[in-house]
Amino acid sequence: MLMSTALGLAVVEGLARYERYHRAGGKEQRERLDYTEHDPLLGWRKTPGARVTYHRRDFTTEVRINSHGLHDRERTYSAAPGTRRVLVLGDSFVEAYQVDFEDSLTQRLERSLGRRCPAEVINAGSAGYGTDQEYLYYTDQGVRYGAQVVVLFAYYNDVLYNVREQQAAGIRKPLLSLEGERPEVSNFPVPRREPPVRGAPRPVVIEGSAALTWVGERLERSRPHLYNQLAGLGLFAPTRRLHVSEQLLVYKKKPTAASRPAWRVSSEEAELAWQATDKIFAALAAEVAANGARFLVAYIPSRMEVRDSDWALTVLRYGLNEERWDRWRVARELTHIGRRHGFPVLDLTKVLRAATRPWRWPYHEHDGHWNALGHEIAAREVETFLQREGWLDGC
């Protein structure tokens, strides 16, 4: 019995070490730097014809950029007669480097619509883009595709970047002036800045048992309070406390007159970012309508909005006081913006929560983006909306 137990544990340890070594890479290695270039209007764009391979713990994928600078098959600006078109805007979720190309939401949606009518779904997603850059891309390039429907996928970190002149990687981006009738780039041409040098992947160092580390990683995400109890017994390191990321401030409840003096400057910036986001959405909706197209916003919830254990872990990591933080604020604010400016907002939170199981859920385990299931759900929900509303005539 002892020999069998020891052999079983050795096999588990060996498999865990194989997984760590052969699916290394883990965190962002700035692969994006290999296929992007400076753009005076947008800050950066994908390089036409470029190719890059992503190696992460959750996936290995190849990204190919077409001649128009999109992670998509080759497209012409003019559609074939009788072909309906949907243009999809968004950030890395839409660019979809985290799944095989055929599993991306735009390809799934195109195949599904194509069973009813000739249809093309253009993938105009770009990693790191905010609503401001998506607005500029549509007015400069996206409108040329002549789409009947424009779908913008929004994520929580878009909001703060809408009032920032610098992206997280230190790359400069456009800053919109919202005082006139139409948003204008106040720092055009966007200053060129050499992006940081992509470093070599860090070697994988395993201290102690890889199997125990594997168990701890999953336990911390699924049962964070139990994990910390076991950490108190010395089995794992306690959950690491972090400073609240500024991007998360868009989840903080609105300040009242009494609480406002106690708010930090960055919190005030988050409220100004919401006001700017409102104006940018209004401008984009007006541009889409002026071009005879329909406009839909689909909300991408973060992992902590979909899985309760991820929210519990977020509260522990950042020491959040739930009386001052609103887990559902971003989705609610976007819905209010849509009502004010006359466009629908498709909140994907409910369907993604319904698809979550202990053994299967729509996000990668280590990377914060959707896996193939998440893309499948998003494509299905957009298709259902388009069919229900009859936005694609004859389709």
Beta strands, then each sheet from edge to edge (+ up, - down):
strand 1: 36-39
strand 2: 43-46
strand 3: 51-55
strand 4: 60-64
strand 5: 84-90
strand 6: 119-125
strand 7: 149-154
strand 8: 176-177
strand 9: 184-185
strand 10: 294-299
strand 11: 345-347
sheet 1: 1+ 2-
sheet 2: 3+ 4-
sheet 3: 6+ 5+ 7+ 10+ 11+
sheet 4: 8+ 9-
end
